[in-house]
Amino acid sequence: MRKPKLTPPSVDAPQPTIGACAICGRPRDARYNPFCSKRCADVDLYRWLKGRYVIPGALAPRADDEED
């Protein structure tokens, strides 16, 4: 029995969009997954950089030589 010849997917082939954008709720774009656009990806990055998103965990012990 012959095996079917497999071809790699094209880079330019449209990718299925599943779900909604994590920021605005529009359909996702495969280039910016899990977002719909570069703008929404940048909004998410800004939120991380400004400390709006926080990963829970214990506070690090404070060194004696640290000042406020």
PyMOL Python script that loads the backbone (N, CA, C, O; Angstrom):
from pymol import cmd

cmd.read_pdbstr("""\
ATOM      1  N   MET A   1       0.842  -1.177   0.000  1.00  0.00           N
ATOM      2  CA  MET A   1       0.000   0.000   0.000  1.00  0.00           C
ATOM      3  C   MET A   1       0.890   1.244   0.000  1.00  0.00           C
ATOM      4  O   MET A   1       1.842   1.333   0.774  1.00  0.00           O
ATOM      5  N   ARG A   2       0.575   2.192  -0.865  1.00  0.00           N
ATOM      6  CA  ARG A   2       1.348   3.427  -0.962  1.00  0.00           C
ATOM      7  C   ARG A   2       0.908   4.426   0.090  1.00  0.00           C
ATOM      8  O   ARG A   2      -0.279   4.574   0.380  1.00  0.00           O
ATOM      9  N   LYS A   3       1.895   5.108   0.652  1.00  0.00           N
ATOM     10  CA  LYS A   3       1.584   6.163   1.608  1.00  0.00           C
ATOM     11  C   LYS A   3       1.245   7.436   0.848  1.00  0.00           C
ATOM     12  O   LYS A   3       1.856   7.722  -0.181  1.00  0.00           O
ATOM     13  N   PRO A   4       0.283   8.200   1.339  1.00  0.00           N
ATOM     14  CA  PRO A   4      -0.021   9.467   0.651  1.00  0.00           C
ATOM     15  C   PRO A   4       1.131  10.444   0.825  1.00  0.00           C
ATOM     16  O   PRO A   4       1.772  10.486   1.875  1.00  0.00           O
ATOM     17  N   LYS A   5       1.386  11.228  -0.212  1.00  0.00           N
ATOM     18  CA  LYS A   5       2.457  12.214  -0.165  1.00  0.00           C
ATOM     19  C   LYS A   5       1.979  13.423   0.643  1.00  0.00           C
ATOM     20  O   LYS A   5       0.953  14.030   0.334  1.00  0.00           O
ATOM     21  N   LEU A   6       2.745  13.754   1.682  1.00  0.00           N
ATOM     22  CA  LEU A   6       2.386  14.887   2.526  1.00  0.00           C
ATOM     23  C   LEU A   6       3.094  16.134   2.045  1.00  0.00           C
ATOM     24  O   LEU A   6       4.285  16.100   1.733  1.00  0.00           O
ATOM     25  N   THR A   7       2.372  17.223   1.986  1.00  0.00           N
ATOM     26  CA  THR A   7       2.963  18.499   1.614  1.00  0.00           C
ATOM     27  C   THR A   7       2.842  19.446   2.798  1.00  0.00           C
ATOM     28  O   THR A   7       1.805  19.478   3.461  1.00  0.00           O
ATOM     29  N   PRO A   8       3.889  20.215   3.071  1.00  0.00           N
ATOM     30  CA  PRO A   8       3.814  21.152   4.189  1.00  0.00           C
ATOM     31  C   PRO A   8       2.804  22.256   3.894  1.00  0.00           C
ATOM     32  O   PRO A   8       2.619  22.626   2.734  1.00  0.00           O
ATOM     33  N   PRO A   9       2.151  22.786   4.921  1.00  0.00           N
ATOM     34  CA  PRO A   9       1.183  23.862   4.682  1.00  0.00           C
ATOM     35  C   PRO A   9       1.883  25.121   4.188  1.00  0.00           C
ATOM     36  O   PRO A   9       3.023  25.396   4.563  1.00  0.00           O
ATOM     37  N   SER A  10       1.215  25.858   3.370  1.00  0.00           N
ATOM     38  CA  SER A  10       1.753  27.104   2.845  1.00  0.00           C
ATOM     39  C   SER A  10       1.756  28.154   3.947  1.00  0.00           C
ATOM     40  O   SER A  10       0.832  28.220   4.758  1.00  0.00           O
ATOM     41  N   VAL A  11       2.794  28.967   3.969  1.00  0.00           N
ATOM     42  CA  VAL A  11       2.880  30.042   4.962  1.00  0.00           C
ATOM     43  C   VAL A  11       1.777  31.066   4.727  1.00  0.00           C
ATOM     44  O   VAL A  11       1.263  31.656   5.676  1.00  0.00           O
ATOM     45  N   ASP A  12       1.418  31.274   3.480  1.00  0.00           N
ATOM     46  CA  ASP A  12       0.415  32.276   3.142  1.00  0.00           C
ATOM     47  C   ASP A  12      -1.014  31.738   3.233  1.00  0.00           C
ATOM     48  O   ASP A  12      -1.970  32.495   3.061  1.00  0.00           O
ATOM     49  N   ALA A  13      -1.166  30.452   3.497  1.00  0.00           N
ATOM     50  CA  ALA A  13      -2.506  29.881   3.580  1.00  0.00           C
ATOM     51  C   ALA A  13      -3.244  30.473   4.777  1.00  0.00           C
ATOM     52  O   ALA A  13      -2.661  30.601   5.854  1.00  0.00           O
ATOM     53  N   PRO A  14      -4.502  30.830   4.611  1.00  0.00           N
ATOM     54  CA  PRO A  14      -5.257  31.381   5.737  1.00  0.00           C
ATOM     55  C   PRO A  14      -5.409  30.340   6.840  1.00  0.00           C
ATOM     56  O   PRO A  14      -5.733  29.182   6.579  1.00  0.00           O
ATOM     57  N   GLN A  15      -5.174  30.766   8.057  1.00  0.00           N
ATOM     58  CA  GLN A  15      -5.303  29.884   9.205  1.00  0.00           C
ATOM     59  C   GLN A  15      -6.696  30.054   9.805  1.00  0.00           C
ATOM     60  O   GLN A  15      -7.253  31.152   9.786  1.00  0.00           O
ATOM     61  N   PRO A  16      -7.251  28.987  10.328  1.00  0.00           N
ATOM     62  CA  PRO A  16      -8.568  29.131  10.942  1.00  0.00           C
ATOM     63  C   PRO A  16      -8.479  29.998  12.194  1.00  0.00           C
ATOM     64  O   PRO A  16      -7.515  29.924  12.956  1.00  0.00           O
ATOM     65  N   THR A  17      -9.491  30.805  12.383  1.00  0.00           N
ATOM     66  CA  THR A  17      -9.549  31.622  13.584  1.00  0.00           C
ATOM     67  C   THR A  17     -10.552  30.988  14.528  1.00  0.00           C
ATOM     68  O   THR A  17     -11.716  30.798  14.174  1.00  0.00           O
ATOM     69  N   ILE A  18     -10.105  30.666  15.712  1.00  0.00           N
ATOM     70  CA  ILE A  18     -10.962  30.011  16.682  1.00  0.00           C
ATOM     71  C   ILE A  18     -11.033  30.905  17.903  1.00  0.00           C
ATOM     72  O   ILE A  18     -10.002  31.326  18.426  1.00  0.00           O
ATOM     73  N   GLY A  19     -12.213  31.192  18.354  1.00  0.00           N
ATOM     74  CA  GLY A  19     -12.378  31.989  19.552  1.00  0.00           C
ATOM     75  C   GLY A  19     -12.373  33.471  19.260  1.00  0.00           C
ATOM     76  O   GLY A  19     -12.376  33.907  18.108  1.00  0.00           O
ATOM     77  N   ALA A  20     -12.366  34.224  20.329  1.00  0.00           N
ATOM     78  CA  ALA A  20     -12.432  35.666  20.226  1.00  0.00           C
ATOM     79  C   ALA A  20     -11.141  36.290  20.763  1.00  0.00           C
ATOM     80  O   ALA A  20     -10.410  35.674  21.538  1.00  0.00           O
ATOM     81  N   CYS A  21     -10.886  37.508  20.338  1.00  0.00           N
ATOM     82  CA  CYS A  21      -9.726  38.268  20.795  1.00  0.00           C
ATOM     83  C   CYS A  21      -9.794  38.422  22.307  1.00  0.00           C
ATOM     84  O   CYS A  21     -10.860  38.683  22.864  1.00  0.00           O
ATOM     85  N   ALA A  22      -8.658  38.262  22.966  1.00  0.00           N
ATOM     86  CA  ALA A  22      -8.597  38.365  24.418  1.00  0.00           C
ATOM     87  C   ALA A  22      -8.836  39.793  24.919  1.00  0.00           C
ATOM     88  O   ALA A  22      -9.128  39.985  26.099  1.00  0.00           O
ATOM     89  N   ILE A  23      -8.719  40.785  24.052  1.00  0.00           N
ATOM     90  CA  ILE A  23      -8.899  42.177  24.460  1.00  0.00           C
ATOM     91  C   ILE A  23     -10.273  42.719  24.076  1.00  0.00           C
ATOM     92  O   ILE A  23     -10.993  43.238  24.929  1.00  0.00           O
ATOM     93  N   CYS A  24     -10.645  42.600  22.788  1.00  0.00           N
ATOM     94  CA  CYS A  24     -11.873  43.258  22.321  1.00  0.00           C
ATOM     95  C   CYS A  24     -13.017  42.311  21.955  1.00  0.00           C
ATOM     96  O   CYS A  24     -14.153  42.755  21.788  1.00  0.00           O
ATOM     97  N   GLY A  25     -12.733  41.019  21.831  1.00  0.00           N
ATOM     98  CA  GLY A  25     -13.794  40.063  21.532  1.00  0.00           C
ATOM     99  C   GLY A  25     -14.040  39.783  20.057  1.00  0.00           C
ATOM    100  O   GLY A  25     -14.881  38.948  19.725  1.00  0.00           O
ATOM    101  N   ARG A  26     -13.324  40.465  19.162  1.00  0.00           N
ATOM    102  CA  ARG A  26     -13.474  40.194  17.721  1.00  0.00           C
ATOM    103  C   ARG A  26     -12.826  38.859  17.387  1.00  0.00           C
ATOM    104  O   ARG A  26     -12.073  38.322  18.199  1.00  0.00           O
ATOM    105  N   PRO A  27     -13.108  38.311  16.198  1.00  0.00           N
ATOM    106  CA  PRO A  27     -12.463  37.044  15.809  1.00  0.00           C
ATOM    107  C   PRO A  27     -10.941  37.185  15.773  1.00  0.00           C
ATOM    108  O   PRO A  27     -10.417  38.212  15.342  1.00  0.00           O
ATOM    109  N   ARG A  28     -10.241  36.152  16.227  1.00  0.00           N
ATOM    110  CA  ARG A  28      -8.774  36.158  16.267  1.00  0.00           C
ATOM    111  C   ARG A  28      -8.174  36.122  14.875  1.00  0.00           C
ATOM    112  O   ARG A  28      -8.783  35.622  13.929  1.00  0.00           O
ATOM    113  N   ASP A  29      -6.968  36.660  14.768  1.00  0.00           N
ATOM    114  CA  ASP A  29      -6.174  36.576  13.547  1.00  0.00           C
ATOM    115  C   ASP A  29      -4.991  35.678  13.872  1.00  0.00           C
ATOM    116  O   ASP A  29      -4.338  35.874  14.896  1.00  0.00           O
ATOM    117  N   ALA A  30      -4.704  34.706  13.030  1.00  0.00           N
ATOM    118  CA  ALA A  30      -3.631  33.742  13.295  1.00  0.00           C
ATOM    119  C   ALA A  30      -2.278  34.432  13.475  1.00  0.00           C
ATOM    120  O   ALA A  30      -1.430  33.930  14.214  1.00  0.00           O
ATOM    121  N   ARG A  31      -2.058  35.577  12.811  1.00  0.00           N
ATOM    122  CA  ARG A  31      -0.783  36.282  12.947  1.00  0.00           C
ATOM    123  C   ARG A  31      -0.589  36.869  14.338  1.00  0.00           C
ATOM    124  O   ARG A  31       0.547  37.017  14.789  1.00  0.00           O
ATOM    125  N   TYR A  32      -1.678  37.205  15.027  1.00  0.00           N
ATOM    126  CA  TYR A  32      -1.590  37.866  16.328  1.00  0.00           C
ATOM    127  C   TYR A  32      -2.234  37.049  17.444  1.00  0.00           C
ATOM    128  O   TYR A  32      -2.560  37.593  18.499  1.00  0.00           O
ATOM    129  N   ASN A  33      -2.420  35.763  17.224  1.00  0.00           N
ATOM    130  CA  ASN A  33      -3.109  34.895  18.175  1.00  0.00           C
ATOM    131  C   ASN A  33      -2.555  35.071  19.581  1.00  0.00           C
ATOM    132  O   ASN A  33      -1.335  35.002  19.726  1.00  0.00           O
ATOM    133  N   PRO A  34      -3.316  35.283  20.597  1.00  0.00           N
ATOM    134  CA  PRO A  34      -4.763  35.182  20.744  1.00  0.00           C
ATOM    135  C   PRO A  34      -5.497  36.505  20.548  1.00  0.00           C
ATOM    136  O   PRO A  34      -6.568  36.704  21.122  1.00  0.00           O
ATOM    137  N   PHE A  35      -4.944  37.403  19.756  1.00  0.00           N
ATOM    138  CA  PHE A  35      -5.552  38.708  19.520  1.00  0.00           C
ATOM    139  C   PHE A  35      -6.035  38.822  18.079  1.00  0.00           C
ATOM    140  O   PHE A  35      -5.757  37.961  17.245  1.00  0.00           O
ATOM    141  N   CYS A  36      -6.772  39.915  17.800  1.00  0.00           N
ATOM    142  CA  CYS A  36      -7.290  40.122  16.446  1.00  0.00           C
ATOM    143  C   CYS A  36      -6.395  41.034  15.620  1.00  0.00           C
ATOM    144  O   CYS A  36      -6.482  41.042  14.393  1.00  0.00           O
ATOM    145  N   SER A  37      -5.539  41.798  16.281  1.00  0.00           N
ATOM    146  CA  SER A  37      -4.713  42.775  15.567  1.00  0.00           C
ATOM    147  C   SER A  37      -3.470  43.123  16.380  1.00  0.00           C
ATOM    148  O   SER A  37      -3.347  42.755  17.548  1.00  0.00           O
ATOM    149  N   LYS A  38      -2.561  43.836  15.737  1.00  0.00           N
ATOM    150  CA  LYS A  38      -1.357  44.303  16.422  1.00  0.00           C
ATOM    151  C   LYS A  38      -1.742  45.272  17.529  1.00  0.00           C
ATOM    152  O   LYS A  38      -1.103  45.293  18.581  1.00  0.00           O
ATOM    153  N   ARG A  39      -2.773  46.072  17.309  1.00  0.00           N
ATOM    154  CA  ARG A  39      -3.208  47.025  18.316  1.00  0.00           C
ATOM    155  C   ARG A  39      -3.594  46.318  19.607  1.00  0.00           C
ATOM    156  O   ARG A  39      -3.158  46.724  20.685  1.00  0.00           O
ATOM    157  N   CYS A  40      -4.404  45.268  19.517  1.00  0.00           N
ATOM    158  CA  CYS A  40      -4.822  44.541  20.715  1.00  0.00           C
ATOM    159  C   CYS A  40      -3.629  43.838  21.378  1.00  0.00           C
ATOM    160  O   CYS A  40      -3.572  43.755  22.605  1.00  0.00           O
ATOM    161  N   ALA A  41      -2.691  43.340  20.592  1.00  0.00           N
ATOM    162  CA  ALA A  41      -1.490  42.730  21.159  1.00  0.00           C
ATOM    163  C   ALA A  41      -0.678  43.784  21.912  1.00  0.00           C
ATOM    164  O   ALA A  41      -0.133  43.499  22.979  1.00  0.00           O
ATOM    165  N   ASP A  42      -0.595  45.003  21.361  1.00  0.00           N
ATOM    166  CA  ASP A  42       0.131  46.083  22.024  1.00  0.00           C
ATOM    167  C   ASP A  42      -0.578  46.544  23.297  1.00  0.00           C
ATOM    168  O   ASP A  42       0.081  46.873  24.283  1.00  0.00           O
ATOM    169  N   VAL A  43      -1.908  46.571  23.289  1.00  0.00           N
ATOM    170  CA  VAL A  43      -2.668  46.926  24.491  1.00  0.00           C
ATOM    171  C   VAL A  43      -2.351  45.930  25.600  1.00  0.00           C
ATOM    172  O   VAL A  43      -2.145  46.327  26.747  1.00  0.00           O
ATOM    173  N   ASP A  44      -2.310  44.652  25.271  1.00  0.00           N
ATOM    174  CA  ASP A  44      -2.007  43.616  26.260  1.00  0.00           C
ATOM    175  C   ASP A  44      -0.591  43.784  26.808  1.00  0.00           C
ATOM    176  O   ASP A  44      -0.378  43.680  28.016  1.00  0.00           O
ATOM    177  N   LEU A  45       0.375  44.042  25.927  1.00  0.00           N
ATOM    178  CA  LEU A  45       1.760  44.250  26.356  1.00  0.00           C
ATOM    179  C   LEU A  45       1.854  45.457  27.287  1.00  0.00           C
ATOM    180  O   LEU A  45       2.541  45.393  28.307  1.00  0.00           O
ATOM    181  N   TYR A  46       1.177  46.551  26.953  1.00  0.00           N
ATOM    182  CA  TYR A  46       1.174  47.749  27.782  1.00  0.00           C
ATOM    183  C   TYR A  46       0.642  47.427  29.181  1.00  0.00           C
ATOM    184  O   TYR A  46       1.194  47.888  30.181  1.00  0.00           O
ATOM    185  N   ARG A  47      -0.422  46.640  29.246  1.00  0.00           N
ATOM    186  CA  ARG A  47      -0.991  46.273  30.544  1.00  0.00           C
ATOM    187  C   ARG A  47      -0.005  45.474  31.383  1.00  0.00           C
ATOM    188  O   ARG A  47       0.079  45.676  32.594  1.00  0.00           O
ATOM    189  N   TRP A  48       0.746  44.563  30.753  1.00  0.00           N
ATOM    190  CA  TRP A  48       1.768  43.809  31.484  1.00  0.00           C
ATOM    191  C   TRP A  48       2.866  44.741  31.976  1.00  0.00           C
ATOM    192  O   TRP A  48       3.290  44.646  33.128  1.00  0.00           O
ATOM    193  N   LEU A  49       3.328  45.639  31.113  1.00  0.00           N
ATOM    194  CA  LEU A  49       4.437  46.522  31.470  1.00  0.00           C
ATOM    195  C   LEU A  49       4.071  47.519  32.567  1.00  0.00           C
ATOM    196  O   LEU A  49       4.930  47.892  33.366  1.00  0.00           O
ATOM    197  N   LYS A  50       2.822  47.952  32.620  1.00  0.00           N
ATOM    198  CA  LYS A  50       2.377  48.904  33.634  1.00  0.00           C
ATOM    199  C   LYS A  50       1.975  48.227  34.935  1.00  0.00           C
ATOM    200  O   LYS A  50       1.606  48.907  35.893  1.00  0.00           O
ATOM    201  N   GLY A  51       2.039  46.883  34.987  1.00  0.00           N
ATOM    202  CA  GLY A  51       1.740  46.168  36.221  1.00  0.00           C
ATOM    203  C   GLY A  51       0.269  45.898  36.455  1.00  0.00           C
ATOM    204  O   GLY A  51      -0.125  45.541  37.565  1.00  0.00           O
ATOM    205  N   ARG A  52      -0.550  46.065  35.425  1.00  0.00           N
ATOM    206  CA  ARG A  52      -1.985  45.798  35.584  1.00  0.00           C
ATOM    207  C   ARG A  52      -2.246  44.299  35.751  1.00  0.00           C
ATOM    208  O   ARG A  52      -3.159  43.903  36.476  1.00  0.00           O
ATOM    209  N   TYR A  53      -1.459  43.485  35.094  1.00  0.00           N
ATOM    210  CA  TYR A  53      -1.554  42.041  35.257  1.00  0.00           C
ATOM    211  C   TYR A  53      -0.484  41.617  36.259  1.00  0.00           C
ATOM    212  O   TYR A  53       0.658  42.070  36.184  1.00  0.00           O
ATOM    213  N   VAL A  54      -0.850  40.764  37.179  1.00  0.00           N
ATOM    214  CA  VAL A  54       0.087  40.303  38.186  1.00  0.00           C
ATOM    215  C   VAL A  54      -0.058  38.800  38.329  1.00  0.00           C
ATOM    216  O   VAL A  54      -1.171  38.280  38.408  1.00  0.00           O
ATOM    217  N   ILE A  55       1.056  38.110  38.362  1.00  0.00           N
ATOM    218  CA  ILE A  55       1.040  36.677  38.606  1.00  0.00           C
ATOM    219  C   ILE A  55       1.115  36.484  40.112  1.00  0.00           C
ATOM    220  O   ILE A  55       2.085  36.911  40.739  1.00  0.00           O
ATOM    221  N   PRO A  56       0.100  35.842  40.711  1.00  0.00           N
ATOM    222  CA  PRO A  56       0.091  35.714  42.162  1.00  0.00           C
ATOM    223  C   PRO A  56       1.250  34.861  42.670  1.00  0.00           C
ATOM    224  O   PRO A  56       1.694  33.922  42.011  1.00  0.00           O
ATOM    225  N   GLY A  57       1.710  35.207  43.829  1.00  0.00           N
ATOM    226  CA  GLY A  57       2.798  34.467  44.453  1.00  0.00           C
ATOM    227  C   GLY A  57       3.198  35.151  45.745  1.00  0.00           C
ATOM    228  O   GLY A  57       2.710  36.234  46.069  1.00  0.00           O
ATOM    229  N   ALA A  58       4.070  34.523  46.461  1.00  0.00           N
ATOM    230  CA  ALA A  58       4.539  35.084  47.716  1.00  0.00           C
ATOM    231  C   ALA A  58       5.475  36.257  47.434  1.00  0.00           C
ATOM    232  O   ALA A  58       6.175  36.283  46.421  1.00  0.00           O
ATOM    233  N   LEU A  59       5.475  37.220  48.342  1.00  0.00           N
ATOM    234  CA  LEU A  59       6.379  38.351  48.202  1.00  0.00           C
ATOM    235  C   LEU A  59       7.809  37.896  48.453  1.00  0.00           C
ATOM    236  O   LEU A  59       8.058  37.041  49.304  1.00  0.00           O
ATOM    237  N   ALA A  60       8.728  38.461  47.723  1.00  0.00           N
ATOM    238  CA  ALA A  60      10.145  38.143  47.902  1.00  0.00           C
ATOM    239  C   ALA A  60      10.631  38.766  49.200  1.00  0.00           C
ATOM    240  O   ALA A  60      10.194  39.861  49.556  1.00  0.00           O
ATOM    241  N   PRO A  61      11.518  38.101  49.907  1.00  0.00           N
ATOM    242  CA  PRO A  61      12.042  38.695  51.140  1.00  0.00           C
ATOM    243  C   PRO A  61      12.824  39.971  50.823  1.00  0.00           C
ATOM    244  O   PRO A  61      13.509  40.062  49.804  1.00  0.00           O
ATOM    245  N   ARG A  62      12.709  40.917  51.686  1.00  0.00           N
ATOM    246  CA  ARG A  62      13.343  42.209  51.482  1.00  0.00           C
ATOM    247  C   ARG A  62      14.770  42.187  52.023  1.00  0.00           C
ATOM    248  O   ARG A  62      15.011  41.713  53.133  1.00  0.00           O
ATOM    249  N   ALA A  63      15.702  42.698  51.244  1.00  0.00           N
ATOM    250  CA  ALA A  63      17.092  42.755  51.686  1.00  0.00           C
ATOM    251  C   ALA A  63      17.245  43.910  52.692  1.00  0.00           C
ATOM    252  O   ALA A  63      16.519  44.902  52.611  1.00  0.00           O
ATOM    253  N   ASP A  64      18.167  43.782  53.616  1.00  0.00           N
ATOM    254  CA  ASP A  64      18.370  44.790  54.653  1.00  0.00           C
ATOM    255  C   ASP A  64      18.844  46.116  54.089  1.00  0.00           C
ATOM    256  O   ASP A  64      18.540  47.170  54.648  1.00  0.00           O
ATOM    257  N   ASP A  65      19.586  46.079  52.984  1.00  0.00           N
ATOM    258  CA  ASP A  65      20.163  47.322  52.451  1.00  0.00           C
ATOM    259  C   ASP A  65      19.232  48.030  51.463  1.00  0.00           C
ATOM    260  O   ASP A  65      19.629  49.049  50.898  1.00  0.00           O
ATOM    261  N   GLU A  66      18.023  47.539  51.235  1.00  0.00           N
ATOM    262  CA  GLU A  66      17.090  48.183  50.307  1.00  0.00           C
ATOM    263  C   GLU A  66      16.452  49.385  50.978  1.00  0.00           C
ATOM    264  O   GLU A  66      16.119  49.347  52.162  1.00  0.00           O
ATOM    265  N   GLU A  67      16.287  50.452  50.211  1.00  0.00           N
ATOM    266  CA  GLU A  67      15.605  51.648  50.710  1.00  0.00           C
ATOM    267  C   GLU A  67      14.291  51.789  49.986  1.00  0.00           C
ATOM    268  O   GLU A  67      14.111  51.230  48.904  1.00  0.00           O
ATOM    269  N   ASP A  68      13.365  52.534  50.572  1.00  0.00           N
ATOM    270  CA  ASP A  68      12.041  52.760  49.962  1.00  0.00           C
ATOM    271  C   ASP A  68      12.106  53.694  48.808  1.00  0.00           C
ATOM    272  O   ASP A  68      11.081  53.985  48.192  1.00  0.00           O
TER     273      ASP A  68
END
""", "prot")
cmd.dss("prot")
cmd.show_as("cartoon", "prot")
cmd.util.cbc("prot")
cmd.orient("prot")
